[in-house]
């Protein structure tokens, strides 16, 4: 009976020269999640006035253009009337 060798998979080899180190580093620092996963947590944190929110106040978010348009319209129409 042949002995099987097990190896630990640590991801793809980084032999590709098509990516720069900047792209690989920034990619490792990001996570893709749905708005549905994040929104309830952020809403609760805002309602609870969590201080850690201020740590991320200047962070950039990438959102779809249609969500941006909806948010802009919402901002415009929720202005308090005089």
C-alpha positions in Angstrom: 0.0 0.0 0.0 1.4 3.4 -1.0 1.8 6.1 1.6 -0.2 9.2 0.9 1.5 12.5 1.5 -0.6 15.4 2.8 0.3 18.9 2.0 -1.1 22.1 3.5 -2.6 24.4 0.9 -1.6 28.0 1.5 -3.0 29.6 -1.6 -1.8 30.2 -5.1 1.9 30.5 -5.8 3.1 34.1 -6.0 5.2 33.5 -9.1 3.0 35.6 -11.3 4.7 38.8 -12.4 1.5 40.4 -13.8 0.5 41.8 -10.4 2.5 44.4 -8.4 3.1 44.1 -4.7 0.9 47.1 -4.1 -2.1 45.2 -5.6 -1.4 42.1 -3.6 -1.0 44.0 -0.4 -4.2 46.0 -0.8 -6.1 42.9 -1.8 -5.1 41.2 1.4 -6.4 44.1 3.4 -9.9 44.0 1.9 -12.9 41.7 2.3 -16.0 41.6 0.1 -19.3 41.4 2.0 -22.9 42.2 1.2 -24.5 45.4 2.4 -27.2 43.1 4.0 -24.5 41.6 6.2 -22.9 44.9 7.3 -25.9 47.2 7.5 -27.6 45.8 10.6 -24.4 45.8 12.5 -23.5 49.4 11.5 -27.1 50.5 12.3 -26.9 49.0 15.8 -23.4 50.5 16.3 -24.7 54.0 15.3 -27.8 53.6 17.5 -25.7 52.4 20.4 -23.2 55.3 19.8 -20.2 53.0 19.7 -16.9 55.0 19.9 -15.1 52.6 17.5 -17.1 54.0 14.6 -15.0 57.2 14.7 -11.9 55.1 14.0 -13.3 54.3 10.6 -15.0 57.7 9.8 -12.4 58.6 7.2 -12.1 55.2 5.5 -13.1 55.0 1.9 -16.0 52.7 0.8 -16.6 51.3 -2.7 -20.3 51.1 -3.6 -22.1 50.6 -6.8 -23.1 53.7 -8.8 -26.8 52.8 -8.5 -26.6 52.7 -4.7 -24.8 56.0 -4.7 -27.6 57.5 -6.9 -30.3 56.2 -4.5 -28.4 57.5 -1.4 -28.0 61.0 -3.1 -31.7 61.1 -3.8 -32.5 60.0 -0.3 -30.2 62.7 1.1 -32.0 65.3 -1.0 -35.5 64.3 -0.1 -35.0 63.8 3.6 -34.1 67.4 4.2 -36.4 68.8 6.8 -38.9 71.2 5.4 -38.8 74.8 6.4 
